[in-house]
């Protein structure tokens, strides 16, 4: 397409109507879109159509765009004279159905509406506001993670320590992935994105809690701690897959449907969910299996499951 020849303000209006023919304006039964041009628009239109009429190939078309999208591209009539163009300040777009003509006319008229933007208010926000929000988010995240660590240590003791180490590894991986994406694709971590990472901490902690509770059930049924680790992981694995799949799917749907900061929240939530499940798979089960070989854990004193034993 060539440069813009006429703007929306060059058109006075557009109307869908029946097409006519002959000097008596006999209605043909077909539909057309009639254009009315302003004085300056009529001059521009005649000049533009005159240039198009000189082309002898399929480029004798005038593209009509709205918001950078081509909504119609009518061809020039063969009887339009070269360099003279269409004069008189009126033009018709023919070869349309009733629905097409009635849909095109208001779109063309929309471009003719005058629009002036007048500022009503003006405010300046300092950069410290963003820094304060970021600091508050980090503090809230640290307090939340600390509370989760204390709960795991108090309730599961040695196993809780393993869960804390797993959460720390997942946090390091999430931080590394965010830094890597920032350098490769310019990813920016927003306040909503930090909230997504904080929420994912609870999802990761749930993975360890489900595993440990399943481990307790296996011990109550009479299995040794070492045997209970493999059996407990196998029986809790399906629950972990289902829970993480639901969280990841929810984050994906939210990312696809939402806009603005919500997409940042959904992206980091989905990313952290995948990383946390990977960490639980690669670290959680092997670490507990090795931990269960120690004498203190076999006696249940530091495993956090002494009552079950």
C-alpha positions in Angstrom: 0.0 0.0 0.0 1.1 3.5 -0.7 1.0 6.5 1.7 -2.2 7.9 3.1 -3.9 10.0 0.5 -7.1 11.0 2.4 -7.8 11.1 6.0 -11.0 10.5 7.9 -11.7 14.3 8.1 -11.7 14.5 4.3 -14.9 12.5 4.2 -18.2 14.2 5.2 -20.1 11.0 5.5 -21.0 7.6 4.0 -24.4 6.0 3.4 -25.6 2.6 2.3 -28.2 2.8 -0.5 -29.6 1.2 -3.5 -27.5 1.5 -6.7 -28.9 3.5 -9.6 -28.2 3.7 -13.3 -28.9 6.0 -16.2 -29.9 9.7 -16.2 -33.3 8.8 -14.6 -31.5 7.2 -11.6 -33.4 3.9 -12.0 -32.8 1.6 -9.1 -31.0 -1.6 -10.1 -31.7 -3.6 -6.9 -28.0 -3.8 -6.0 -26.5 -2.1 -3.0 -23.7 0.4 -2.8 -21.9 2.7 -0.3 -22.1 6.4 -1.2 -19.3 8.7 -0.1 -19.6 12.4 0.4 -16.3 14.3 0.4 -15.4 17.7 1.9 -14.0 20.4 -0.4 -10.4 19.6 0.3 -11.2 15.9 0.4 -12.8 16.2 -3.1 -9.6 17.7 -4.5 -7.4 15.0 -2.9 -9.8 12.3 -4.1 -9.7 13.5 -7.7 -5.9 13.7 -7.6 -5.5 10.2 -6.1 -8.1 8.5 -8.4 -6.5 10.2 -11.4 -3.2 8.6 -10.6 -4.8 5.2 -10.0 -6.6 5.4 -13.3 -3.3 5.7 -15.1 -2.3 2.2 -13.9 -3.0 -0.5 -16.4 -2.7 -3.5 -14.0 -4.5 -4.8 -10.9 -3.2 -1.9 -8.7 -6.2 0.2 -9.7 -7.5 -0.2 -6.1 -8.0 2.3 -3.3 -7.4 0.7 0.1 -9.6 1.9 3.0 -8.1 1.3 6.4 -9.4 1.7 10.0 -6.9 1.3 12.9 -4.3 0.0 10.4 -6.6 -2.8 9.2 -7.8 -2.8 5.5 -11.6 -3.0 5.7 -12.2 -2.6 1.9 -10.2 -2.1 -1.3 -12.6 -1.2 -4.1 -11.3 -1.3 -7.7 -11.4 1.8 -9.9 -14.0 1.9 -12.6 -12.7 1.4 -16.1 -14.3 4.6 -17.4 -12.4 6.9 -15.0 -10.0 9.0 -17.1 -6.3 9.1 -16.4 -5.1 12.2 -14.5 -8.6 13.5 -14.2 -10.0 11.0 -11.6 -13.3 11.1 -10.0 -14.6 14.7 -9.5 -17.6 16.2 -8.0 -17.0 15.4 -4.3 -19.0 12.1 -4.5 -18.1 8.5 -5.1 -19.8 5.1 -4.9 -18.5 1.7 -3.9 -20.5 -0.8 -5.8 -20.7 -4.6 -6.0 -21.8 -5.1 -2.4 -24.6 -7.0 -0.7 -27.0 -5.2 1.7 -25.1 -6.4 4.7 -21.7 -5.4 3.4 -22.9 -1.9 2.4 -24.6 -1.4 5.8 -21.5 -2.6 7.6 -19.0 -0.5 5.6 -20.8 2.8 5.7 -20.6 3.4 9.5 -17.0 2.3 9.6 -16.1 4.9 7.0 -18.2 7.5 8.8 -16.4 6.8 12.0 -13.2 8.1 10.6 -14.9 11.4 9.8 -15.9 12.1 13.4 -13.8 15.0 14.9 -12.0 13.9 18.0 -10.1 16.2 20.3 -8.3 15.1 23.5 -8.3 17.6 26.3 -6.2 16.9 29.4 -8.3 17.1 32.6 -5.8 16.1 35.3 -2.0 15.7 35.4 -0.1 14.1 38.2 3.5 13.1 38.7 4.5 9.9 40.5 8.0 9.7 41.9 10.2 6.6 41.4 10.3 6.1 45.1 6.7 4.9 45.0 7.7 1.9 42.9 10.7 1.2 45.1 8.6 1.3 48.3 6.0 -1.1 46.7 8.8 -3.4 45.7 10.4 -3.3 49.1 7.0 -4.0 50.8 6.5 -7.0 48.5 9.9 -8.4 49.3 9.4 -8.0 53.0 6.0 -9.6 52.8 7.5 -12.5 50.8 10.3 -13.0 53.3 7.9 -13.0 56.2 5.6 -15.5 54.5 8.5 -17.8 53.6 9.8 -17.6 57.1 6.5 -18.5 58.6 6.3 -21.6 56.3 9.8 -22.6 57.3 8.9 -22.4 61.0 5.8 -24.4 60.5 7.6 -27.2 58.6 10.4 -27.3 61.2 8.0 -27.4 64.2 5.7 -30.0 62.7 8.1 -32.3 60.8 11.5 -31.6 62.4 14.1 -33.4 60.3 11.8 -33.9 57.4 10.8 -30.3 57.7 14.4 -29.3 57.4 14.6 -31.2 54.1 11.4 -29.4 52.9 13.0 -26.0 53.8 16.1 -26.9 51.8 13.9 -27.9 48.9 12.1 -24.6 49.0 15.4 -22.8 49.1 16.6 -24.7 46.1 13.4 -23.9 44.2 13.7 -20.2 45.2 17.2 -20.1 43.8 16.1 -21.8 40.6 13.2 -19.3 40.2 15.6 -16.4 40.8 18.1 -17.8 38.3 15.4 -18.3 35.6 14.0 -14.7 36.1 17.6 -13.3 35.8 18.2 -15.3 32.7 15.0 -14.3 31.0 15.8 -10.7 31.9 19.0 -10.8 30.1 17.8 -12.9 27.1 14.3 -11.5 26.4 14.1 -8.4 28.6 11.7 -9.9 31.2 10.9 -7.5 34.0 9.7 -8.7 37.4 6.8 -6.6 38.6 5.1 -6.4 41.9 2.4 -8.8 40.6 5.1 -11.1 39.5 6.5 -11.2 43.0 3.1 -12.1 44.3 3.0 -15.0 41.9 6.3 -16.3 43.2 5.1 -15.9 46.8 1.9 -17.9 46.2 3.9 -20.6 44.6 5.8 -21.1 47.9 2.6 -22.5 49.4 2.1 -24.8 46.4 5.6 -26.1 46.8 5.2 -26.6 50.6 2.0 -28.6 49.9 4.0 -31.0 47.8 6.2 -31.9 50.7 3.3 -32.0 53.2 1.4 -34.5 51.0 4.5 -36.7 50.7 5.2 -36.6 54.4 1.6 -37.4 55.4 1.6 -40.3 53.0 4.9 -41.4 54.6 3.2 -41.3 58.0 0.4 -43.5 56.8 2.8 -46.1 55.5 4.7 -46.2 58.8 1.4 -46.6 60.7 0.6 -49.7 58.5 3.8 -51.4 59.8 6.4 -50.6 57.2 9.9 -49.5 58.0 10.8 -45.9 57.4 13.1 -46.9 54.4 10.4 -49.0 52.8 7.7 -46.3 53.5 9.7 -43.7 51.6 9.4 -45.5 48.2 5.8 -46.6 48.8 4.7 -43.2 50.2 6.2 -41.3 47.2 4.6 -43.7 44.7 1.2 -43.3 46.3 1.5 -39.5 46.7 2.9 -38.9 43.2 -0.4 -38.9 41.5 -1.8 -36.4 43.9 1.2 -34.1 43.4 0.8 -34.3 39.6 -2.9 -33.5 39.7 -2.4 -30.6 42.1 0.4 -29.0 40.2 -1.3 -29.6 36.8 -4.4 -27.7 38.1 -2.3 -24.9 39.3 -0.3 -24.7 36.1 -3.4 -24.9 34.0 -5.1 -22.1 36.0 -2.0 -19.9 35.6 -2.0 -20.6 31.8 -5.6 -19.8 31.3 -5.2 -16.6 33.4 -2.2 -15.6 31.3 -4.1 -16.1 28.0 -7.2 -14.3 29.1 -5.9 -11.5 31.4 -4.2 -8.2 30.6 -1.8 -6.0 32.4 -0.1 -6.9 35.7 -2.4 -9.9 36.1 -0.5 -11.6 33.2 2.8 -11.1 35.1 1.2 -12.8 38.2 0.0 -15.7 36.1 3.4 -16.1 34.3 5.5 -16.2 37.5 2.9 -18.5 39.1 3.1 -21.0 36.3 6.8 -20.8 36.1 7.3 -21.3 39.8 4.8 -24.2 39.9 6.8 -26.0 37.2 10.1 -25.3 39.0 8.8 -26.4 42.4 7.5 -29.7 41.0 10.8 -30.3 39.3 12.6 -29.6 42.6 10.3 -32.0 44.6 10.9 -34.7 42.0 14.7 -34.3 41.8 15.4 -33.4 45.4 12.6 -34.3 47.7 12.3 -38.0 47.2 16.1 -38.8 46.9 16.8 -36.6 50.0 14.2 -38.2 52.2 15.4 -41.7 51.0 18.9 -40.9 52.0 17.8 -39.2 55.3 15.8 -42.3 56.2 19.0 -44.4 56.3 20.3 -42.6 59.4 19.8 -44.2 62.8 18.1 -41.2 64.4 15.5 -41.1 61.7 14.9 -44.8 61.9 14.0 -44.3 65.5 11.7 -41.5 64.6 13.1 -39.0 67.0 14.1 -36.4 64.4 11.9 -37.5 61.5 8.8 -35.8 62.9 6.8 -39.1 62.7 7.7 -40.6 66.1 4.1 -40.8 67.1 3.3 -42.8 64.0 6.2 -45.2 64.8 
